[in-house]
Amino acid sequence: MAMPADGKRRAAAWAVAGLLLAAVLSLYLAQHSGGGTPPASTARSAPPRTAAPGAAGPCPSPAACGFPDEHSTGPRIPLERHDTGNMSIRQNGTVIKGWDIRGSLDVYADDVTVIDSRITSANWWGVNLRPGFRNLRILHTEITAVPGKGPDNGGVNYAVSNMGTDSVEVGWCDISVFGNALSTGQGDLHDNYVHDIVPFRNKTGEWQHTDAVISGGGNKGRLVVRHNTLLNPVPVDRGATAAVGLFADTGTVSSVVVDRNWLAGGAYTLYGGGPGATGIEVTDNVFSTQYHPHGGAYGQVAAWNAGGAGNVWRGNRTSGGKPVVPEPAPTPAPVPTP
C-alpha cells in the first residue's frame, strides 16, 4: 500500500534532520578530540590551570600554573609485577610496558623504550645507559627507591643515569628519593615531576650532594630541560646543591636549554655552568620560594656567565611574579704594581 504524500514529506524531513545531526556531531568530534589523548579509563585527571607555564604573574603552586605533578606523570595503565633484580638489557629495540619492576635496568642496547611502568630500585640507579649505546626513552614511568636500602651507605644516587655521549629522552615521569635524580649531559628532559629527594651520607661519611637535574660538563650534544617541576627540598646542611646543576666538573658546559620549569630548593636553585659556559639559554622559568625565601638557601642563581657566547637569560621570575636577575660576577681585584 502506497504511503500518503504527507507521510512521505515527514519521512524526508526526518532523514534530512538526521543527516544534519550527524554532520554537526562529526564536526564537534573533529574539533574536540586529540589524537594523543589516552582513553578515559587510563587518563590521569589534572587540576585546572590558572596560568600558562611561563606566563607572567604569581604562581601559587606548580599545578595551579600548569606545571607537572603527580596527576600528569607516571604510568597510565595497570601494571604487572616483575621482580627483575638488577637486570641488564642487551637486545636492541627492547620495549618494556606495563611493568611494576622491583629492581633496576642497566641498558647495553640501542633504541630501548620504557613506558607506562614503575621502577623501585635498590641499586645505584633506576635506569642506566652505558657508553656507546643510544636512543634510550623513558616515558610515563615512576622511578623511586626505598630510603635506606641503597648500596651507597643506604643511599641511591641516580634515577636516570646517562654514562654515554648520546641523548636520552625522559618525559612525563614521576621521580623521587634518588640523590641526583636526572644525570645527563645531553638529552631531552621534559614534563617530569622530581620531588621528595632523600638525603643520605655516602660511603665516605659525607652528605651526598643532591640535585633534581645534574650535568657535569664536557657534553657532546644538546641538553634540553623543558617544562618540568624540579624540587630539591633537602636542607643545605644535609647536602642540597641545586634544582638544576650545570657544573664544569668534567669539562666546559655548553649548549643547554632550561625553559619553562618550576624550580625550587638547593643551595642555589640553579648553577649556570661557570665562567667558560656558552650557549646556555635560561628562559621563562619560575623560581619558587616554597623551601627558601630566595629560592635556594643562598639565592636563586650562581655561576652564571653573562658574557658567554650565546648565553641568554630572559623572562625568569619568582613564584610571586618578580623578575629574577643573576647577580653580576665579582670584578677581580686589581693586581698591585711593584
Protein Blocks (a to p, Z undefined) as FASTA:
>chain_A
ZZdfklmmmmmmmmmmmmmmmmmmmmmmmmmpcfklccfklpccddddfbdehiacddfb
fklnopacfklgcjfbdcddddebjaddfbghiacehiaceddddddbehiacehiaddd
fbfbfbdcdehiahiacehiacdddehiamngoiafblbacfbfbdcddehiacehilbl
bgcfbdcdehiacehiacdddfkopacdddfbdceejiabdcddehiadddfbcfknopa
bfbdcdfkloccehiadehiaceedjbfbdghijmlghiacehiacdfklbmnlpanbmb
ehiafkbghiacehiacfkopacdddddddddddddZZ
